[in-house]
Amino acid sequence: MYDKYKANRKGMPDELAQQMPILKEILKAMNIEIIEKEGYEADDILGTLAKWGQRKSLDVTVLTGDRDSFQLIDKNIKVRIPRTKMGKTEDQDYTVEKIEEEYGVEPLDLIEVKGLMGDTSDNIPGVPGVGEKTAINLIKEYKTIDGVYENIDKQKGKLKERLEENKDLAYLSRTLGTINIDSPIEKDLNKLKVEEWNKQEVLEIFKRLKFNRFIDRFNLHEENNVGADGALVCPLKIEYKANLSKDELQEIKEEILLQKIMYYYLDEQNFIIYSEKNNTSYDIENLLEFKDIFENKDILKCSYKQKENYILLWKNNINAKNLMFDVTIAGYILNSNINKYTLEYLANEYLDFNLEEYLNEEEIKEENTQLNLFDNTKKENKDTSYVYPYLIFKLYNVLTEKMKEEDSIDLFKNIEMPLTEVLASMQYDGIYIDKQELLDFGKELQERLEILIKEIYELTGEEFNINSTKQLGEVLFEKLKLTAVKKTKTGYSTDVDVLEKIKHEHPVIERILEYRQLQKLNSTYVEGLIPYINEKTGRIHSKFHQTVTTTGRISSTDPNLQNIPTRMELGRKLRKVFKPKEGAIFIDADYSQIELRVLAHISEDKNMIDAFNNNEDIHAQAASKVFNVPIEEVTKEERSKAKAVNFGIVYGISDFGLGEQLRSIKKKSKRIYRTILRKI
Amino acid sequence: MTNIVEETKEKGYVETLYHRRRYVPELKSNNYMVRQFGSRVAMNTPIQGTAADIMKIAMINVYNKLKENNLKSKLLVQVHDELLIEATLEEEKIVKEILKTEMENVIKLKVPLVAEVSEGYSWYEAK
């Protein structure tokens, strides 16, 4: 009919399409009828059913998110549409009256309106240049598109011209925009009736999909609480005890000494130990009571965020030992692609336990139980954290088994867990920064920035706000007519990639790039660093993380030391303000080409191995092989190409990126890449 | 190298020398660009990840050696392939030795591991 119709729709995105079979499975288990028909749109089916329902004297409500469906509204047919208002989603019912109030026309007239104005999201063209306002006014006056054209002489100027020129489009658009209310589908009222759900089936699906919130909302909990794989859906009720007597504390310690393991949760406010024997969480008021346990190297400590534990314990003069099971790190070892290894996440993923639900249930139970006076005083301070050590206890067993299965228990025990103490110590000690020198460095940056600003103004012949992407875009691409590589919604893109590409078109680009780098340096590492200088120690205590990167590298924040720029001389100079304390000296050790060495080892490439073993230049050696020249005749250019390729493999730069880096012909670099890959 | 992509796709994950796993669901995507990204991940994770493992072991060994020898010097920073120690002047020599020995002897690969050690009165000088 109209080829371009719905050309804008690229079919469902993968992520949505994948969900459709699941949705159908759920609806089936809920005994909700699904009606689909090849060649008909959902709108058509909804329309057909709505009108059919109306004829059967039913009270019809169409639930949809699509305003196109407004044309279906009629006596006994209303449309219920979700609306987002101030971040809240509300339903809004549209009736004939509501449509008339909002649009000033009757629902059916909306088809005519759409014929004139079109609909970009559906690629319905409409009459070019006619928007909603004009279209509605025309239909108000003449009722239909026919009416508009019968009275075309009453229009004048541009509008008349447009309407006359696009009469075909108007009628076509009306046809395209009309919902088919006569689709050939089966209409059986009995089948459509709401039935009881097949609760067991729905529950199984929800459990499989981990839709715990839904299980709760639809109250699908089973009588027995053991899940399909034996994992705990909902644990026993955990006892909670605070204000412990000397005897009670002694008893807890004895159990720990006997079991040689302590499950606990520790943060600035809480120290809670879980006892398996008594199924009780004990709220310990004074951390120091357990100094001997923490310092006993024979007792395995099992908890959450042990790096922070170390720091807290050290601050309390507790020289903690054998903090060797951190559930967050175990979670990271099992899957490094997760954002945050919270107890909620870990419990959900590995214990099939929803903390929020559990706590809600607890609350209800407690409300229903008459507590005696003594209990009341005890529960005063109880918050959610009393469940944590219990979860840690459960996770300890499950996660250990999983790591054994996956053969990563050694990595956990011998590398990650011992590393936690090292990182804690680095964070605790911090590094001294010469504040005055940092401020001086900031001044130096400011001076260089001012020179750059002047130069940029001179080179462009205009004073403008360099920080404004809009103004910068206009100067570069309109005034200087440089190649505009990318456009964004708001104007020209001036991001680094774009500027790098047009670097050789005009000398100003290089200065803009430097300007930005220096400004970043100044704001992130001069102004940004100052607040991190600890007033007591005069040092910055960066936080080191071992559960962030997907590759296994360590990262740091507050501030991030990893990305202090080292390529620019001025960036390197920033390192001058990091100094050893009185009577000390810095010793720095750098692995030489560690990744290439690992590559040589893993790939078992003889040439690379020989080069490293003979202490040869690895890149020159690669170039010699690829370009088939003796190693002493390798040119600088050939060497740098081979080097880029070597690093391309290590860092996974695509051959496209590689080509750009070399600023050489794409084909050639691709060939080199292939040759090297083959040789490996 | 192409084998590793196939292997990763089949298993769903890729590993370092020390059995650090990284799942690569990207390899099963319907999107070409995402799949390409997945192949690169499959190729470079064993390299980058193993290098990271080696660095971590070096850190642990250096830290323990400093402790064992009752030294006052402290490991302060790890960035990229680099370690920075604040050493008391009298411990300078032994700390240098420890750093070099521990870093270079983490594991015996088919090629030597090499650590370059230098010192200075600022991080800039020491590098």
Interface residues (C-beta under 8 A of the other chain):
Chain A: D14 I333 L334 N335 S336 N337 E406 D407 S408 D410 L411 I415 E416 P418 L419 E421 V422 S425 M426 D429 G430 I431 S542 F544 T549 T550 T551 G552 R553 I554 S556 L561 Q562 I564 R572 K573 L574 R575 K576 V577 F578 K579 P580 K581 G583 A584 I585 F586 I587 D588 A589 D590 Y591 S592 Q593 I594 E595 R597 V598 L599 A600 H601 I602 S603 E604 M608 I609 F612 N613 I649 V650 Y651 G652 I653 S654 L677 I680
Chain B: M1 T2 T16 L17 Y18 H19 R20 R21 R22 Y23 P25 S29 N30 N31 Q36 R40 V41 M43 N44 T45 P46 I47 Q48 G49 T50 A51 A52 D53 I54 M55 K56 I57 M59 I60 Y63 N64 S73 K74 L75 L76 V77 Q78 V79 H80 D81 E82 L83 L84 I85 E86 A87 T88 L89 E92 V95 K96 L99 K100 M103 L109 K110 V111 P112 L113 V114 A115 E116 V117 S118 E119 G120 Y121 S122 W123 Y124 E125 A126 K127
